[in-house]
Structures are given as structure tokens and as C-alpha cells.
Amino acid sequence: MIKRNKNFEKLTAGYLFPEIAKRRREYSAKNPNAKIISLGIGNTTEPLTTHISKAMSDYVLSLGTVEGYSGYGDEQGNTALREKIAEVYYKGYATADEVFISDGAKCDIARIQTLFGNKVKIAVQDPAYPVYVDGSVVIGATGSANVQGNGYKSVFYLPCLPENNFFPDLSKIKKNSLIYFCSPNNPTGATSTKEELTKLVDFAKLNGCIIIFDAAYSAFIRDESLPKTIYEIPGSREVAIEVNSFSKPAGFTGVRLGWSIVPNELKFADGTSVNKDWNRVMTTLFNGASNIAQAGGLAALDDDGLREMKGLVDYYLENARIIANALKNDKFKKAGVEVYFTGNAPYLWVRFPGLKSWEVFDKILDQCHVVTTPGAGFGPAGKSFIRFSSFGHRENVEEAAKRLVEKLNLY
Ligand SMILES: *Cc1c(COP(=O)(O)O)cnc(C)c1O
């Protein structure tokens, strides 16, 4: 028989979200009358908007005609969509030939790991979106040793806490590392300033590092002074790949459409072009994003589409404000609960001093019938934090906020 890929054994205790789903199921089985509301998973809840969904539906119908039919398209994506993304999001920063359309940011992150292989050292913000570490583990980029202490031998965790304003100590990063950096951040919501990102880019340049900049929440940035793309930072084109997605701003979590930017100036140690190899990855291992999804993406970027996306994002940001207000209640303040909500991301990151995150998770589920996400699932630095997600219908969010105020007793 064929042997199991040993790297799978090195994945730490189950993936976060299946564990949450399991605890919720078990709780429901024991308490069948509990009306559970989820502020847990980062999945969108509001319907596709009319202009964008109509564009996709029209496109599907045209595929049913001789004139409108098309099969495989360019693996890098429709030229019109690549041009539109470059124009809308990267004017003066990146060009259409540097835009690669994909089936989503998470999938691109997994493919990016094949681009750099398993000998590379990895630095991640702690806490972080799980795929940066887990995807690296699966391809064997853990170093020789197995799980040790906080994680893996060649994965370096960079604590991001209120104490350092959620910006890591870059001196902990080894030379020639791949640095995963997410801003606005999932799970903390922290959004780095121009000065902070300049430090990051300068560090990468000086130390031979490449930044994988995850900008999946850039559409949530409302503070005009904060950079929406890493390419606003001078010098970044030599050191950074950016991944982004229609998932959160357009509700495309199920439709599947994202993109990556690989600048022409980005080079490997031997001087060869990263863009060239990325083109190879996309043409060899990927066969192009759905043409239906791309029709939706194109519609999302015209005036009506942009207005609709802004409406969706505003809705979730308002949900986040409702949850923040509930958690800023006197009862929690007196107990020392710290609420971090930036207004530039759909998540709230909340510290419950003296408690472990899974413990808080269980208590909120038990007392309020609300599902959250324990911070420990995102990395060691999340251990006394809970992530509250604002993805939900307004009436559910309001009801959950009310229950938190009226029912939650943690201390
Ligand atoms: C949701 C999310 C993504 C988006 O992934 P898709 O595969 O495009 O749906 C990427 N990065 C982070 C940090 C996310 O939270």
C-alpha cells in the first residue's frame, strides 16, 4: 500500500473551524431548544447584489448560445478583468500583466507555497489566518523537527498584541524568509499604517525576504490614511506579492473569484522572475477561474458594482459596531474585558484577561447560545482572545448583542 504523506501528521490538532462546528453540534444535541446564532466563521451571509448577480445570470444564458459560448479562457484570467482590476485598485502601482485571476485568495496562497518550495523559512503574524501555516506544513516546510513548543522549526511566529499595537517585532524574522502579512488582519482587525508597512517593506528589502500580503479585507478600510494595497509603499514591487479576493466585499465566498499581483521587479536569488514562474504555476496547475465568476467580477468593478459592494461592506461594518457597543458595556469594562475594533475590518478581537479562549467560547455558547471563534485557534498569541465576526443578518446580530449584554457572566 501507499504510505501516508507524513506532513499531514504534523498538522496540529484539527483545523479550527471543524472543531467549532463539532462543539456546536454537541451542544445542540444536548440542548435542542437553544436558538444558536453564529458570530463565528468568517463567511458572508447577505445575498449577492442585483447588478452583479444579473451580470452573471446574463452571462450564463449567453453561454447557452452559439455566439456567446466559450470554453477554456486564458489561465491568467480575462484580459478585460485583469485590466479593470489594475485600473480600479492599482492605478500607478501595478499593470494588467501583473494581475492573475484565480478561484480565490486561499487557493492562491496554497499555490504560492508550491512556488517557493519547502526549504524556505516562514514568518507569520501570530495570530494568523490558518492556511499560511497549515499550507506550509502540508508541503513539508516545517524544518526537520516535528511540532515543537509553539509550532514548527522553520515557522517563526511574530506575536501581534495590544502591547505592540498589533505590529510585530520584525527583528525576529530570519534572513530570506517568506513573510505572510495580512492587513486589515483576520482575526485581529488591526490595519497597518503607512509607516508600519514601510518598515516591513524596508526590512524585507534589506534581508532578502518576500512578503505575501493578504489584502482580502482591503475594501473594509474606511480610514483614508491607511494603505489599501502594499504597493502604496515605495520599494514594495521588489519584495511583495499581493493576494486579494471578491469573497468578502461582493459575497463571492461561494462564487469563488480572487486575484494575485506579482510585480515584474520581483526576483528570486538567481535573478529569475517570480512573475514568470507564477505564470507557469497558473498555466500548469490551474486552468483559469470560472468565466461566470469573472463576468460577475467585471460587473462588480463598474460604477454600479462598486456602489453595491460598498453597500455590503457598510452593512457588515455596522454589524461590527453593534457588537462592539454591546461588548463595551459597563459590565464587561469592570471585568477588564478589552475590545479591539478598528472600524476597518469585519472582526472584533476581544481579550478576556485571565481566561483561556476555548473556555470563553464554551461559556458564550452555553450562556448566550452564540458561537464565536476562540483566538487560540489562530496561534499562541490568541490564547485569551475571542474573535467576533460581523458576518450575519442584522436581526441575528442585534439579538446576539442583546444576549451578550443580558446573559454573559464570565467572572
Ligand atoms: C476570507 C479570507 C480570504 C479569502 O479567501 P477566498 O479563498 O478568496 O475566499 C483570504 N484571506 C483571509 C485572511 C481571509 O479571511
The ligand as an SDF file (V2000), in Angstrom:
LIG
                    3D

 15 15  0  0  0  0  0  0  0  0999 V2000
  -11.6740   35.0780    3.7360 C   0  0  0  0  0  0  0  0  0  0  0  0
  -10.2210   35.2650    3.6060 C   0  0  0  0  0  0  0  0  0  0  0  0
   -9.6050   35.0930    2.3840 C   0  0  0  0  0  0  0  0  0  0  0  0
  -10.4220   34.8390    1.1590 C   0  0  0  0  0  0  0  0  0  0  0  0
  -10.2890   33.6010    0.6690 O   0  0  0  0  0  0  0  0  0  0  0  0
  -11.0320   33.1760   -0.6590 P   0  0  0  0  0  0  0  0  0  0  0  0
  -10.3350   31.8870   -0.9650 O   0  0  0  0  0  0  0  0  0  0  0  0
  -10.7860   34.2230   -1.6720 O   0  0  0  0  0  0  0  0  0  0  0  0
  -12.4740   33.0060   -0.3510 O   0  0  0  0  0  0  0  0  0  0  0  0
   -8.2410   35.2990    2.2910 C   0  0  0  0  0  0  0  0  0  0  0  0
   -7.5210   35.6680    3.3640 N   0  0  0  0  0  0  0  0  0  0  0  0
   -8.0930   35.8780    4.5490 C   0  0  0  0  0  0  0  0  0  0  0  0
   -7.2730   36.3480    5.6800 C   0  0  0  0  0  0  0  0  0  0  0  0
   -9.4570   35.6650    4.7110 C   0  0  0  0  0  0  0  0  0  0  0  0
  -10.0130   35.8360    5.8970 O   0  0  0  0  0  0  0  0  0  0  0  0
  1  2  1  0
  2  3  1  0
  2 14  2  0
  3  4  1  0
  3 10  2  0
  4  5  1  0
  5  6  1  0
  6  7  2  0
  6  8  1  0
  6  9  1  0
 10 11  1  0
 11 12  2  0
 12 13  1  0
 12 14  1  0
 14 15  1  0
M  END
$$$$
